[in-house]
Amino acid sequence: MSGHSLHSPLANSSLLPPTAPPWRIRRSPAAWMRKNLFSTPFSGVLTICFTALAAWLLYQLLSFAVFDAVWTGGQEECRANPDGACWPFIVEKFDYLRYGAYPVAERWRVDLTLIIGAVLIVWLLWKRAPQRNVAALLFFIAYPVVAFVLLRGVASLNLPVIDTVLWGGLLITLLMSVVGIVFSLPIGVLLALGRRSELPLVRAVCVIFIEVVRGVPFITVLFMANFMMPLFVPDYLTPDRLLRPLIAIALFSSAYMAEVVRAGLQAIPKGQYEAAKALGLSYFTIMRLIILPQALTIVIPGIVSTFIGLFKDTTLVAIVGIADFLRAVETARVDPNWAGPTISSTGYLFAGLVYWIFCFGMSRYSQAMEREFARGHKS
Amino acid sequence: MVRQTVSARRVVTSEAAMAIELREVNKWFGSFHALRDINLSVSPGERIVICGPSGSGKSTMIRCINHLEEHQTGEIIVNGRALTEDFRKIDEIRRDVGMVFQHFNLFPHLTVLDNCTLALIWVRRMPRKAAEEVARRYLDRVRIAEKAHSFPGQLSGGQQQRAAIARALCMNPKIMLFDEPTSSLDPEIVKEVLDTMVSLAGEGRTMLCVTHEMGFAREVADRVVFMDRGEIVEANTPHEFFGNPRSGRARQFLAQVLK
């Protein structure tokens, strides 16, 4: 820099004495409120009305879910209380909601699978964790095998085979969404690259796939996977009844993912490709190291939206007879032993809460990631 | 068709000694004739400044040399290798040709150091340590060694362009192409980039530079190529070109540029 002092910014801030801002623009809670909540009489009235409305709604929710709810006891207490949620019902059905009809004696296998999965996912997603590539290797290569062996069972390993008909509850929801998420992103990236390819045949195949899949409701895809595939494919080649919707959901969301990723690819200036080409880098190196890292960063919100959509779309597999989490809530809710005035409301409230926790978690993680990247690249 | 004539030529000519050969090169963008019958031979170590009014095909011409643009007829031979559709050959040529762009085109998600080592690691297959050593040497050469771990977005325009020059130099190219390297810089910063380029010019590398900096042309160019409407109108030593332009178009252009 020494030779270039002439070119350094002329207004060196250390030469100018700092001046305090005038008191009017200083921050204080009262000033903030006056400016944002009570700037005019009308806005003051609105502020008061909406605060009251929000307080009333919150009170209603809390009195149903907390103050008037039944916390201890059983069916009798719930039947006697028409005002609040019936949490003992959730407690008793909790195992069913998690495992469905998975045999009780073998449920430790589900727990173990979920724990291993959770540990690997945290390891993989936690930015400062050591050896994250090892985590990736374990999660994407070893874990599917382990999960298959544990969940389905291998008789020779003394793990009785559990037919997928018995699988259910949160297990199905998590399985569907994790498989969907893990496959839809890479397939979506490939489709997006294919759609921008200079080879007409590759481009045509990708465009047709994306447009057909996006033009068809997910339920139709599920029906086709479930009822039509066995008509065309011989019996011994027909995939398992759980595998069919799994493939369907992965392919379905990859079409949406492709368009999200394509939006990111289009946002990358031509100069980036040119600079990379001029250095002699090959197409795949350019994509992997220059274009995709930037494009995917731009579309993190879109990618996570697609993941969240996928997570909630897994509820649709109930239509082809798979007992996912929401379906398990439905089944539990109509149990005649628990016929009480608030059983359904409690069940749905709980279901909503569980879905919200997962979706909100993904949303927060994506925001943290956006901040992380923003810190990395820009000044 | 192009390929045949090219391979036939390569056997016959002894012009492999030329760094760059353009013969009867034509290019159209749609129906717009961007390059008309371009003939240009550049010998190794020669420093050429290309100037001309905007839209005259200057950038297009040098972008054809590393195949960022595709020429449609004629032939381009770089370091004895003919430019064809063959991907491997294009990549070989690109390894010998460094390019500096008007808008720097640094990779914003990588640090300056990583920008420089990228091609060494992935094209030259150099170990990271060695690549970083090379990169540091060139960053030092353009005097921004202390910015190695900054991201491009944290640098001023002039620093970014010098980083981009370092990135190109890391591959130790025989030929450097500059596509209006100072056109998007603030006037007071232009000098620091030009100084870097002047010092490069003394190193015996072949340089082709599209620029409006006539002072730079006078100082370092062996030849000034003046283009207009896709044609090379004049190619002469700076002394001749500035002192005694032969064509009316060049006279007109110089009158405007030099005020």
Interface residues (C-beta under 8 A of the other chain):
Chain A: M1 G3 H4 L6 H7 P269 G271 Q272 E274 A275 A276 K277 A278 L279 G280 L281 S282 T285 L289 I290 P293 Q294 T297 F373 G376 H377 K378 S379
Chain B: N66 L68 D91 E92 R94 R95 V97 G98 M99 F101 H103 N105 L106 F107 P108 H109 L118 A119 W122 V123 R143 E146 F151 G153 Q154 S156 G158 A164 R167 A168 M171 E188 I189 K191 E192
